[in-house]
């Protein structure tokens, strides 16, 4: 007998008829001999209606009372579904988050799960009952019994946390789409259904498709090895399986407050090539990396900094035995990239650093925790390690440093993040190299239209400045996504400086700019520029590791459509480009087509 956790969203239980349909599916699963826990969201738009009522009473509702109010939505759903299941002859019982024993932080409206006391739930399962649990809610402690809610993605999070605590065989997420798609079908109608995706890929594509899984839920699944399946509430189709690696043993205490970093990884076999002052126009990156791909050279980190005038810089890393060929390609292209737009910028220049190392922190727990990258930068600064390049993703932050500093950097990072051993070190390779050579190079593509870019000009080039900057933002709970540090140093009043650019949620842009402007006199940097008219397009796939030419193919697709790339940032399994907001949807469509991700059946997503 398998133990299964199922979760049904608000649209799945939005009416009496739909509740009865869900009850039939639940009973069928239970009668097949499975133990079953069912997590349910509030019916349809119930939560939205309750929020509206609260704001009619108060312009600024008390957060505790909001939790008291919003938690009633799920209580309606669980009671009605339990009744419907009982009507079909299957014993069932409904339970609130408090009754199940979901203990959270004492943070109203945005609590994280600390632990789950499963004794009562287990007794009902042993008695043959289906247990119907209210998602999205818990209690602050078993003594205070203060009702809390989990915020965005709360029902998904409840379901996966219960699956982890019960060591369930599977957690099935039922929704109004047939599974996880290669991209958002509302923007690309021929997006196709994936039969399988890894949790690492899913975390990197947090904005993928119809956003059917919240990153918090995927994080728990990855940390505890929970098998997730995303399926349609309306069909019997198998859906998409989200596969997690075999996890390191970890306690269930502090379930959702896991340490943010699982591993400190490093690679001492790195060299850097930078092209300075290349023209800021479509096709440059495509030409460079297309030539590199023809040489069968595997590129690791790629960054393209923001433009200065009509030019910008592109830098990338390769293995040391590939450096001579990579340098030759860059040197051959450089003369042809004479900047005809701005003669004062001079010719494109090739810069090489032969002794580089890459250090990375890796962990699903860093999602939604703004201070993690800042802590990495401050740790390196305190160890006297200067950062040459920065590249970020949802679950990894990588820094290129001088090879001589590598041992010191690793020791400092391991101590700072309490990492005693790495479950997957990247010495001489990558943690995906063995398992995913048969995987497609790109699993999916995503578009994010809700970011803004900030650029800080003339940041003094010394250890500690990046950490100070990002700590200021982290202290105000502002999460940073892409981070790019320019390769070109400029002397300002006799001080070597670089530019730093990064993206934040568009809603945080004004506050971030104000924070940085206030700190400018103390930290000594120049102007802070904001661009809200940007879009981020990304490709993700563990299969791109060890396969030269994937990034070049993306850049070529954008170049053919005359879409200019404003910034580039990469990780081992993700390539992201910033483009103009007006070109975002078209960029997504051409990238999706370039990697042949389209399917034969049109997927319709309900409004």
Helices and strands as residue ranges (DSSP letters): E 3-8, G 10-13, H 16-31, E 35-40, H 46-57, H 63-87, E 92-95, H 97-100, E 102-104, E 113-116, H 119-126, E 130-134, E 137-139, E 147-149, H 154-166, E 170-175, E 196-198, H 199-204, H 215-224, E 228-232, E 240-243, E 263-279, H 284-294, E 302-304, E 311-318, G 320-322, H 323-334, G 335-337, G 343-345, E 349-362, G 364-366, H 371-382, E 389-392, E 396-402, G 403-405, H 406-416, E 444-448, E 451-460, H 465-475, E 480-485, E 490-492, E 495-505, G 506-508, H 509-523, E 528-531, E 534-540, G 542-544, H 550-560, E 567-571, E 574-580, G 581-583, H 584-594
